[in-house]
Amino acid sequence: MKRNYFALVVIAIIVIAVVSAGSLHAADKIKIAKIGFEGEMTGFLSMYGQPLAHGHQFAIDYLNKVLFPKGMPIGKDLYHFELVVEDDGSNPSEAPLAAQRLLDKGIFAMITVLGSWIEPVYPKLAEMKVPMITNSPFMTEKLEDPWIYRYRNTPTQIMPGVAAYIKTKFGPKRATVLSEMGSMGTPGGQMWVDAAVKAGGIPRDQIEWQQYKVPIQGNEYLPYLTKATAWKSDVIFHGATGESSGTPDACAIYIQAKELGYKGYFGSFTGMTDVQARTILGPNYASYLGNVYQGEGVDAFTSPDAKMRAWGREYFDKYKEYPIDMIPWAWDEIMILVSAAQMAGTVTDGDKINKALAEMPFKFPLSKELKTPMSPLRGDKMWDEKGQALMEVMVAGWTKDGVKVPAAIMAVDESGKILRTTYPKPEVIKDLTKEWQDRNKK
């Protein structure tokens, strides 16, 4: 009996040793491929940099632990992926240095928040053969560079979408455009004017365009809003016209407008969430937002797709932050880049990776993992000829209880043409409201 017992023990030890050795041997075979992220992890723009980095890491963890625990096959090797992050501190002069540090760390691809901030290293992308995806909304991005791609909605898509929705629902006759001055503000303001005319149907002589200097404090919007009220504007368009035109500035505008008694509508380019609104505007934030319609990407808590919302809850549970539209973009960017490497059969030959990326078909190895609603370009390609992707635009509104809901989902091309519009069914709004209530109980 004892002999049998000891024999079994010896066999068990041998089996464990063999399995462990096999696991170690398999782990030894898995190589690491690095993807770089240059962004604003600290400073006043960290509200954008941190979520993007989290979304990228969320995707990489999924690749390494769920889809390819034994390594993703690329060429003759197996790979896991590592996200290498460099912080620019929300400082434009630091951004090129942060990007160069990434290039020096052997990354096969780079992702950034504001590509225009790292223009000094653009020649290095070609020299070191590293493709880059930017998340910048500004039209100053140099997409004509064959190593640069953009995966996000642009002003030429968002602004016409917002203007068209407000035209359809409310038929405004007069409008005000607010924008910063400067190299970003003036082109951004002009795009709002163009959108109000072409998509919004408002005659140019019925649009007043006001530009403000930056930096600007919240109460300093009052003269501009007073003028808009005197102009009898039915709608005020603002957002994505520079660094001081984001969510905090939008909230400052809404506060001042309410104090003035402005009764018109707001069309904005901002992805404000209920968490941000509550933080900035206070517990009665809904009272400021009843006439606000904001253009953005489709975020994971406001999507009509229940599966995407479930994925958003997984993200929320892990990172304890709202899955804004940048989170699906960040996830998708990782799926796209590793697929390009797999299609190229290499993580070291940048020319092959960039060629695979440039000609990536709309249906590629991991396309089923994408979270962002997309449309193909150039027939069946992921990008247009400049490297711009086409994802759907969400025009979001707010219920009286402060729930952000989709007012419309649109496909808008880069010329501003509305390709299609869908409106959410009542049951979707009901589901979103219930999910919002459940989140706020926790």
C-alpha positions as CSV (number, residue, x, y, z in Angstrom):
1,M,0.0,0.0,0.0
2,K,2.8,2.4,1.0
3,R,4.7,1.5,-2.2
4,N,1.6,2.4,-4.3
5,Y,1.2,5.7,-2.4
6,F,4.8,6.7,-2.9
7,A,4.6,5.7,-6.5
8,L,1.6,8.0,-7.0
9,V,3.4,10.8,-5.2
10,V,6.5,10.4,-7.5
11,I,4.3,10.3,-10.6
12,A,2.4,13.5,-9.5
13,I,5.7,15.3,-8.9
14,I,7.0,14.3,-12.3
15,V,3.8,15.4,-14.0
16,I,3.9,18.8,-12.2
17,A,7.5,19.2,-13.1
18,V,6.8,18.4,-16.8
19,V,3.8,20.8,-16.9
20,S,5.7,23.5,-15.2
21,A,8.7,23.1,-17.5
22,G,6.4,23.1,-20.5
23,S,4.7,26.3,-19.2
24,L,8.1,28.0,-18.6
25,H,9.3,26.8,-22.0
26,A,6.2,28.3,-23.7
27,A,6.6,31.5,-21.8
28,D,10.2,31.7,-22.9
29,K,9.0,31.5,-26.5
30,I,6.7,34.6,-26.1
31,K,8.4,37.8,-27.2
32,I,7.4,41.3,-26.2
33,A,6.4,43.9,-28.8
34,K,6.1,47.5,-27.5
35,I,3.6,50.1,-28.5
36,G,4.3,53.7,-27.3
37,F,1.8,56.2,-26.0
38,E,2.8,59.9,-25.8
39,G,0.2,62.0,-23.9
40,E,-0.9,64.2,-21.1
41,M,-0.8,62.0,-18.1
42,T,-0.5,65.0,-15.8
43,G,-1.4,68.6,-16.1
44,F,-4.6,70.3,-17.2
45,L,-5.1,68.0,-20.2
46,S,-4.8,64.8,-18.2
47,M,-8.5,64.3,-18.6
48,Y,-7.7,63.2,-22.1
49,G,-4.3,61.5,-21.7
50,Q,-5.2,59.2,-18.8
51,P,-8.3,57.7,-20.2
52,L,-6.6,57.0,-23.5
53,A,-3.7,55.2,-21.7
54,H,-6.2,53.2,-19.7
55,G,-8.1,52.2,-22.8
56,H,-4.9,51.1,-24.5
57,Q,-3.9,49.0,-21.4
58,F,-7.4,47.5,-21.2
59,A,-7.0,46.3,-24.8
60,I,-3.5,45.0,-24.2
61,D,-4.5,43.1,-21.1
62,Y,-7.3,41.5,-23.2
63,L,-4.9,40.5,-25.9
64,N,-2.3,39.0,-23.6
65,K,-4.6,37.3,-21.1
66,V,-7.8,36.4,-23.0
67,L,-7.2,36.2,-26.8
68,F,-3.6,35.2,-26.9
69,P,-2.4,33.9,-23.5
70,K,0.1,31.7,-25.4
71,G,1.2,34.6,-27.6
72,M,-0.2,36.2,-30.8
73,P,1.4,34.6,-33.9
74,I,3.2,37.2,-35.9
75,G,5.5,35.8,-38.6
76,K,7.3,32.8,-37.1
77,D,7.1,34.1,-33.5
78,L,4.6,34.5,-30.7
79,Y,4.1,37.9,-29.0
80,H,2.6,39.6,-26.1
81,F,2.4,43.4,-26.0
82,E,3.6,46.1,-23.7
83,L,2.3,49.7,-23.5
84,V,5.2,52.2,-23.0
85,V,3.9,55.6,-21.7
86,E,5.7,58.9,-21.8
87,D,4.0,61.9,-20.1
88,D,4.4,65.4,-21.6
89,G,2.8,67.1,-18.6
90,S,0.3,68.9,-20.8
91,N,3.3,71.0,-22.0
92,P,3.7,71.5,-25.8
93,S,7.4,72.0,-25.5
94,E,7.8,68.8,-23.6
95,A,5.8,66.7,-26.0
96,P,8.5,66.2,-28.7
97,L,11.0,65.1,-26.0
98,A,8.5,62.6,-24.7
99,A,7.9,61.3,-28.2
100,Q,11.6,60.9,-28.9
101,R,12.0,59.0,-25.6
102,L,9.4,56.5,-26.9
103,L,11.1,56.2,-30.3
104,D,14.4,55.4,-28.4
105,K,12.7,52.5,-26.5
106,G,12.2,50.3,-29.5
107,I,8.4,50.7,-30.1
108,F,6.9,49.4,-33.3
109,A,4.1,51.9,-33.3
110,M,3.1,55.1,-31.5
111,I,-0.2,56.7,-30.4
112,T,-0.5,60.3,-29.3
113,V,-3.3,62.7,-28.1
114,L,-2.3,65.8,-30.0
115,G,-0.1,65.0,-33.0
116,S,0.5,68.7,-33.7
117,W,2.4,68.9,-30.4
118,I,5.1,66.5,-31.6
119,E,5.6,67.8,-35.1
120,P,9.3,68.3,-34.5
121,V,9.8,64.5,-34.4
122,Y,7.6,63.7,-37.5
123,P,10.8,63.3,-39.6
124,K,11.9,60.7,-37.1
125,L,8.8,58.6,-37.6
126,A,9.8,58.0,-41.2
127,E,13.5,57.7,-40.4
128,M,12.9,55.1,-37.6
129,K,9.9,53.6,-39.5
130,V,7.3,53.9,-36.8
131,P,3.7,54.6,-37.8
132,M,1.6,56.8,-35.5
133,I,-2.1,57.2,-34.7
134,T,-3.3,60.6,-33.4
135,N,-6.4,61.4,-31.4
136,S,-6.4,65.1,-32.0
137,P,-9.7,66.8,-33.1
138,F,-7.9,69.7,-34.6
139,M,-7.6,70.1,-38.3
140,T,-4.0,71.2,-38.0
141,E,-2.9,67.5,-38.0
142,K,-0.6,66.7,-41.0
143,L,-2.4,63.6,-42.3
144,E,-0.6,64.0,-45.6
145,D,2.4,62.4,-43.9
146,P,2.3,58.7,-44.9
147,W,3.3,57.6,-41.4
148,I,0.4,59.4,-39.6
149,Y,-3.2,58.2,-39.1
150,R,-6.1,59.6,-37.2
151,Y,-8.7,57.5,-35.4
152,R,-11.4,59.8,-34.1
153,N,-14.2,62.1,-35.2
154,T,-13.2,65.4,-36.7
155,P,-14.7,68.9,-36.6
156,T,-15.7,68.5,-40.2
157,Q,-17.9,65.6,-39.1
158,I,-19.0,66.6,-35.7
159,M,-19.9,70.2,-36.3
160,P,-22.2,69.6,-39.3
161,G,-23.8,66.7,-37.4
162,V,-24.7,69.0,-34.5
163,A,-25.9,71.8,-36.8
164,A,-28.0,69.5,-38.9
165,Y,-29.7,67.9,-35.8
166,I,-30.5,71.3,-34.3
167,K,-31.9,72.5,-37.7
168,T,-34.1,69.4,-38.0
169,K,-35.5,69.6,-34.5
170,F,-35.7,73.3,-33.8
171,G,-35.3,75.3,-37.0
172,P,-33.1,78.2,-35.7
173,K,-33.0,81.4,-37.6
174,R,-30.0,83.2,-36.0
175,A,-26.8,81.9,-34.5
176,T,-23.7,82.9,-32.6
177,V,-20.4,81.1,-32.9
178,L,-17.9,81.4,-30.1
179,S,-14.2,80.5,-30.7
180,E,-10.7,81.3,-29.5
181,M,-8.4,83.4,-31.5
182,G,-5.2,82.0,-32.9
183,S,-4.0,79.2,-35.2
184,M,-6.5,76.7,-33.8
185,G,-9.3,79.0,-32.8
186,T,-9.8,80.9,-36.0
187,P,-10.0,77.8,-38.3
188,G,-12.3,76.1,-35.7
189,G,-14.6,79.0,-35.6
190,Q,-14.7,79.1,-39.3
191,M,-15.7,75.5,-39.4
192,W,-18.6,76.2,-37.0
193,V,-19.7,79.0,-39.3
194,D,-19.5,76.8,-42.3
195,A,-21.5,74.0,-40.5
196,A,-24.2,76.4,-39.4
197,V,-24.6,77.6,-43.0
198,K,-24.3,74.4,-44.9
199,A,-25.8,71.8,-42.5
200,G,-27.7,74.2,-40.2
201,G,-29.4,76.2,-43.0
202,I,-28.7,79.5,-41.3
203,P,-27.8,82.4,-43.7
204,R,-24.3,83.8,-43.1
205,D,-25.6,87.2,-42.4
206,Q,-27.7,85.8,-39.6
207,I,-24.6,84.3,-37.9
208,E,-22.4,86.4,-35.6
209,W,-18.9,85.1,-34.9
210,Q,-17.2,86.2,-31.7
211,Q,-13.6,85.3,-30.9
212,Y,-12.1,85.6,-27.4
213,K,-8.5,85.8,-26.2
214,V,-7.1,83.1,-24.0
215,P,-6.6,82.4,-21.2
216,I,-10.1,83.2,-20.2
217,Q,-11.9,82.8,-16.9
218,G,-15.4,81.5,-16.5
219,N,-17.1,84.9,-15.8
220,E,-15.3,86.5,-18.7
221,Y,-17.7,84.8,-21.1
222,L,-20.4,87.1,-19.9
223,P,-19.8,89.9,-22.5
224,Y,-19.9,87.5,-25.3
225,L,-23.1,85.8,-24.1
226,T,-24.7,89.2,-23.5
227,K,-24.0,90.1,-27.1
228,A,-25.4,86.8,-28.3
229,T,-28.5,87.4,-26.3
230,A,-28.8,90.9,-27.8
231,W,-28.3,89.4,-31.2
232,K,-31.3,87.2,-30.4
233,S,-29.4,84.0,-31.2
234,D,-31.5,80.9,-31.3
235,V,-28.4,78.8,-30.9
236,I,-24.8,79.2,-29.7
237,F,-22.2,77.0,-31.3
238,H,-18.9,76.3,-29.5
239,G,-16.2,73.8,-28.7
240,A,-13.1,72.2,-30.3
241,T,-11.6,75.6,-31.3
242,G,-8.5,75.4,-29.1
243,E,-7.2,74.4,-25.8
244,S,-9.6,76.6,-23.9
245,S,-12.8,75.4,-25.5
246,G,-13.3,72.0,-23.8
247,T,-15.7,70.8,-21.1
248,P,-14.7,73.2,-18.3
249,D,-15.2,76.2,-20.7
250,A,-18.5,74.8,-21.9
251,C,-19.8,74.6,-18.3
252,A,-18.7,78.2,-17.7
253,I,-20.7,79.2,-20.8
254,Y,-23.8,77.4,-19.5
255,I,-23.6,78.9,-16.1
256,Q,-23.2,82.4,-17.4
257,A,-26.0,81.9,-20.0
258,K,-28.4,80.7,-17.3
259,E,-27.7,83.7,-15.2
260,L,-28.4,85.9,-18.2
261,G,-31.7,84.1,-18.8
262,Y,-30.7,82.9,-22.3
263,K,-33.4,80.6,-23.7
264,G,-31.8,79.3,-26.8
265,Y,-30.0,76.1,-27.6
266,F,-26.3,75.2,-27.5
267,G,-24.5,73.1,-30.1
268,S,-21.2,72.0,-28.8
269,F,-18.2,69.8,-29.6
270,T,-17.5,68.2,-26.3
271,G,-17.8,64.8,-24.8
272,M,-19.0,65.9,-21.3
273,T,-20.2,63.2,-19.1
274,D,-22.7,63.3,-16.2
275,V,-19.7,62.8,-13.8
276,Q,-18.0,65.9,-15.2
277,A,-21.2,67.9,-15.3
278,R,-21.9,67.0,-11.6
279,T,-18.4,67.9,-10.6
280,I,-18.3,71.2,-12.4
281,L,-21.9,72.4,-12.3
282,G,-22.9,70.8,-9.0
283,P,-25.7,68.5,-8.0
284,N,-28.3,70.4,-10.0
285,Y,-26.3,70.1,-13.2
286,A,-29.3,69.0,-15.2
287,S,-30.9,72.4,-14.9
288,Y,-28.1,73.8,-17.1
289,L,-28.2,71.2,-19.8
290,G,-31.8,70.9,-20.9
291,N,-31.0,72.8,-24.2
292,V,-27.5,71.4,-24.7
293,Y,-26.7,69.1,-27.7
294,Q,-23.2,68.0,-27.9
295,G,-21.4,66.2,-30.7
296,E,-18.9,63.5,-29.9
297,G,-18.0,59.9,-30.6
298,V,-20.2,57.1,-29.4
299,D,-19.3,56.5,-25.8
300,A,-19.7,53.1,-24.0
301,F,-22.4,54.3,-21.5
302,T,-24.5,56.1,-24.1
303,S,-24.3,53.7,-26.9
304,P,-27.6,52.1,-28.2
305,D,-25.6,48.8,-28.3
306,A,-26.2,46.9,-25.1
307,K,-23.0,44.8,-25.6
308,M,-20.9,47.9,-25.9
309,R,-22.5,49.2,-22.7
310,A,-21.7,45.9,-20.9
311,W,-18.1,46.3,-22.1
312,G,-18.1,49.9,-20.8
313,R,-19.2,48.6,-17.4
314,E,-16.2,46.2,-17.3
315,Y,-13.9,49.1,-18.0
316,F,-15.7,51.2,-15.3
317,D,-15.3,48.4,-12.8
318,K,-11.6,48.2,-13.5
319,Y,-10.6,51.8,-13.8
320,K,-13.4,53.6,-11.8
321,E,-13.8,56.2,-14.5
322,Y,-16.5,56.9,-17.1
323,P,-15.8,55.2,-20.5
324,I,-15.8,58.4,-22.6
325,D,-15.7,58.1,-26.4
326,M,-11.9,58.0,-26.3
327,I,-11.9,54.6,-24.5
328,P,-13.4,52.7,-27.4
329,W,-11.0,54.6,-29.7
330,A,-8.0,53.6,-27.6
331,W,-9.1,50.0,-27.4
332,D,-9.6,49.9,-31.2
333,E,-6.2,51.5,-31.9
334,I,-4.4,48.7,-30.2
335,M,-6.5,46.1,-32.1
336,I,-5.6,47.9,-35.4
337,L,-1.9,48.2,-34.7
338,V,-1.3,44.6,-33.6
339,S,-3.4,43.4,-36.6
340,A,-1.2,45.5,-38.9
341,A,1.9,43.8,-37.4
342,Q,0.3,40.4,-37.8
343,M,-0.7,41.1,-41.4
344,A,2.8,42.3,-42.1
345,G,4.3,39.2,-40.4
346,T,6.7,41.4,-38.4
347,V,7.1,43.8,-35.5
348,T,10.5,45.0,-36.6
349,D,10.0,45.9,-40.3
350,G,8.3,49.3,-40.1
351,D,7.9,49.6,-43.8
352,K,5.9,46.4,-44.0
353,I,3.8,47.4,-40.9
354,N,3.0,50.8,-42.3
355,K,2.1,49.3,-45.7
356,A,-0.3,46.9,-44.0
357,L,-1.7,49.7,-41.9
358,A,-2.2,52.0,-44.9
359,E,-4.0,49.4,-46.9
360,M,-5.8,47.7,-44.0
361,P,-9.1,46.3,-45.2
362,F,-12.3,47.1,-43.2
363,K,-12.5,43.5,-42.3
364,F,-9.1,42.6,-40.8
365,P,-7.9,39.9,-38.3
366,L,-9.3,41.6,-35.2
367,S,-12.0,43.8,-36.7
368,K,-14.7,41.9,-34.8
369,E,-13.1,43.2,-31.6
370,L,-13.6,46.9,-32.5
371,K,-16.0,48.8,-30.2
372,T,-16.5,52.0,-32.3
373,P,-19.3,52.0,-34.9
374,M,-17.4,52.5,-38.2
375,S,-18.0,52.8,-41.9
376,P,-15.6,51.6,-44.7
377,L,-13.7,54.0,-46.9
378,R,-12.2,53.6,-50.4
379,G,-14.5,50.7,-51.0
380,D,-13.5,48.3,-48.2
381,K,-10.6,50.1,-46.5
382,M,-10.1,51.3,-42.9
383,W,-8.7,54.7,-43.9
384,D,-9.3,57.3,-46.6
385,E,-6.4,58.3,-48.8
386,K,-5.1,60.7,-46.1
387,G,-5.2,58.2,-43.2
388,Q,-8.5,59.3,-41.6
389,A,-11.0,56.8,-40.3
390,L,-14.7,57.3,-40.5
391,M,-16.6,56.5,-37.3
392,E,-20.2,57.5,-36.4
393,V,-21.0,60.8,-34.7
394,M,-23.3,60.9,-31.7
395,V,-25.3,64.0,-31.0
396,A,-26.1,63.7,-27.3
397,G,-28.7,65.4,-25.2
398,W,-29.7,65.4,-21.6
399,T,-32.9,64.3,-19.8
400,K,-34.4,66.4,-17.0
401,D,-32.8,64.0,-14.5
402,G,-29.4,64.6,-15.9
403,V,-29.0,61.4,-18.0
404,K,-26.9,61.8,-21.1
405,V,-28.7,60.1,-24.0
406,P,-28.2,59.8,-27.7
407,A,-30.4,62.3,-29.6
408,A,-29.1,61.0,-32.9
409,I,-26.4,58.8,-34.4
410,M,-25.0,59.9,-37.7
411,A,-22.6,59.0,-40.4
412,V,-20.9,62.2,-41.6
413,D,-18.1,62.2,-44.2
414,E,-15.1,64.5,-44.2
415,S,-16.9,67.0,-46.5
416,G,-19.6,67.4,-43.9
417,K,-22.2,65.5,-45.9
418,I,-24.7,63.6,-43.7
419,L,-24.8,60.1,-45.0
420,R,-27.4,58.7,-42.6
421,T,-29.1,59.5,-39.4
422,T,-30.8,57.2,-36.9
423,Y,-32.7,58.1,-33.8
424,P,-32.8,56.0,-30.7
425,K,-35.9,54.0,-29.9
426,P,-37.8,54.9,-26.6
427,E,-36.7,51.5,-25.1
428,V,-33.1,52.5,-25.5
429,I,-33.6,55.7,-23.6
430,K,-35.5,53.7,-20.9
431,D,-32.6,51.2,-20.6
432,L,-30.0,54.0,-20.4
433,T,-31.9,55.7,-17.7
434,K,-32.2,52.5,-15.7
435,E,-28.5,51.8,-16.1
436,W,-27.6,55.4,-15.0
437,Q,-29.8,55.0,-11.9
438,D,-28.1,51.7,-11.1
439,R,-24.6,53.3,-11.4
440,N,-25.6,56.2,-9.2
441,K,-26.8,53.9,-6.4
442,K,-23.3,52.5,-6.0
